[in-house]
Amino acid sequence: MNTLRLSLFGALIAVGLLLLVLELVRRRRLQERYAILWILTAVVLLILSLWQSAVEWMAQIIGVAYPPALLFAVALAFVVIVLLHYSTVVSRLAHQNLALAQAVALLEERVRGLEGGGGRNPKESDFES
């Protein structure tokens, strides 16, 4: 049956994703706090892949004509959530990077002033943010 084949394919993809995420965490290529979203995605996909009656029930409620398509729609929704989360992380890191670059530039300018002999001696309070 075609539906069974797609469910098994979805389960295989979910297990593969779960194993990949765990391996990336083990090798320290992915931090645990980011792995949680991917693990959650894989677990939900696996549950929905194996629990066909739940997928059919949800598809009937939502109005999806082909229930296995709902499985991939759920997967896509989780990927969008993960991407949105990473976008917020990247935005925050870009802001922190800019602030750090500005602080380093100010410190370099103060060091150049001290090396030139014409600058004032910085106080400890000058380096506080």
C-alpha positions in Angstrom: 0.0 0.0 0.0 1.3 3.5 -0.9 0.4 5.0 2.4 2.3 2.4 4.4 5.3 2.9 2.2 5.3 6.7 2.8 4.8 6.2 6.5 7.8 3.9 6.6 9.8 6.4 4.6 8.9 9.2 7.0 9.8 7.0 10.0 13.2 6.2 8.3 13.9 9.9 7.7 12.9 10.7 11.4 15.2 8.0 12.8 18.0 9.1 10.4 17.6 12.7 11.6 17.6 11.7 15.2 20.8 9.6 14.8 22.5 12.4 12.9 21.6 15.0 15.5 22.9 12.7 18.3 26.1 12.1 16.4 26.6 15.8 15.9 26.1 16.5 19.6 28.5 13.6 20.5 31.2 15.1 18.2 30.6 18.6 19.7 29.6 20.0 16.3 26.1 20.9 17.6 25.4 22.4 21.0 22.8 20.6 23.1 20.5 23.6 23.4 20.2 23.7 19.6 19.9 20.0 19.3 16.7 20.0 21.4 14.7 21.5 18.5 16.0 19.0 16.0 15.4 16.1 18.4 11.8 17.3 19.0 11.3 17.5 15.3 12.6 14.0 14.7 10.5 12.6 17.6 7.3 14.2 16.4 7.9 13.0 12.9 8.6 9.5 14.1 5.4 9.4 16.2 3.3 10.7 13.4 4.9 8.3 10.9 4.2 5.3 13.0 0.8 6.4 14.3 -1.2 6.4 11.1 -4.6 6.7 12.6 -3.6 10.0 14.4 -2.4 11.4 11.1 -5.6 10.4 9.3 -7.6 11.9 12.2 -5.7 15.2 12.0 -5.9 15.3 8.2 -9.7 14.8 8.4 -10.0 17.7 10.9 -7.7 20.0 9.0 -9.2 19.0 5.6 -6.1 17.4 4.0 -7.2 15.0 1.3 -4.0 12.8 1.4 -3.0 12.1 5.1 0.7 11.4 4.4 1.0 14.9 3.0 0.2 16.1 6.5 3.2 14.3 7.8 5.5 16.3 5.5 3.6 19.5 6.2 4.3 19.0 9.9 8.0 18.4 9.2 8.1 21.5 7.1 6.5 23.5 9.9 9.1 22.3 12.4 11.9 23.2 10.0 10.4 26.7 9.7 10.3 27.0 13.5 14.0 25.9 13.7 15.0 28.3 11.0 13.2 31.2 12.8 14.9 30.3 16.0 18.3 30.3 14.3 17.5 33.6 12.7 17.0 35.1 16.1 20.3 33.6 17.4 22.2 34.9 14.4 20.7 38.4 14.8 21.7 38.4 18.5 25.2 37.3 17.6 25.6 39.9 14.9 24.6 42.6 17.4 27.1 41.3 20.0 29.8 41.1 17.3 29.3 44.7 16.4 29.4 45.8 20.1 32.6 43.7 20.6 34.3 45.2 17.4 33.5 48.7 18.6 34.9 48.0 22.1 38.1 46.5 20.6 38.5 49.6 18.3 38.2 51.9 21.3 40.8 49.9 23.2 43.2 49.9 20.3 42.8 53.6 20.0 43.6 54.1 23.7 46.7 51.8 23.4 47.9 53.8 20.4 47.5 57.0 22.3 49.6 55.6 25.2 52.3 54.3 22.9 52.5 57.7 21.3 53.2 59.3 24.6 50.7 62.1 24.1 47.7 60.4 25.4 46.3 60.4 28.9 46.5 57.4 31.2 43.3 55.5 31.0 41.6 54.8 34.3 40.0 51.5 35.2 36.6 53.0 34.9 37.3 53.9 31.2 37.1 50.2 30.3 33.8 49.5 31.9 30.7 49.4 29.7 
